[in-house]
Amino acid sequence: MPLFDYQCEDCQKINEILIRGKGKPKCPDCGSKDMTQKLPLFAVNTSGTKSPAPAPCGQSGGCSGGGCPMM
């Protein structure tokens, strides 16, 4: 059963709510059923690019500064 973020239109609080079937969520703070589903932030890709992975220890740009626990 999926968890979704919902914002209450009455008290404006955002809660993560477990939805079973096609039930309508109720605000756990004020009890209102006037809830709007929010898009999860982790699912939004705005740039279309990936961050470069850090270089492994021992390679150029890696942990050569001496702070690496792998050294």
N, C-alpha and C positions, 0 to 999 in steps of 0.2 A: 504494500500500500504506500503510495507516494506521499511525501511531505511537500507542502507548498507554502510560500509566503503570501499572506493576506494582509491587507490594510483595512482597518475598520473605518468606514466613512463617518461614523459618529464621533469616536474618540481619537481617530487618526493614528492609533498604535498599530505597529506591524508585528505579526506573530507568525511563527512557523506552525502549521496545523496539519495533522494527519487526516487525510480524506479517505473515507470508506465508501466505496460505491459512488453514487451520484448525490450523496448527502450535501446539504448546504452548510458551510461552516458558520459557527457562532463565535463572536469575539469573547475570548476568555477574560477580558478586562471589564467590559461593560455589558456584555450579553447581547449586543446588537447582531442582527443577521445581515446587515447591510455591509458586506465585505467585498473587496475587490482583490482579485488575484494579481500578484506582482510577478514580474519576470525575475528569475534568479540572476544575480550579477555575474556568476561564473559562466553563464551560457552566452553572454554577450561578447562578441568579438568585433571591435571597431576598427582595428588597424589592418588586419589581414596578414600581419607579420608575426614571426615567432621571436622570442628572446634567445640570444645565443647561449648555449650551454657553457658553464664554466670549464676552463681547461683543467685536465687532470693534473695531479701533483707531478712535478718533474718536467713538465713541458712549459714552453714559453707562455708567460702570463698566468701560470698556475700558482702553486703555493710556495714560490721561491722566497717569500718574505720571512720564512722561518716560523710563521704562526700556524702552520698546517699540522693537525694532529696525526697526519699520515707520515710525517718525517721522523 
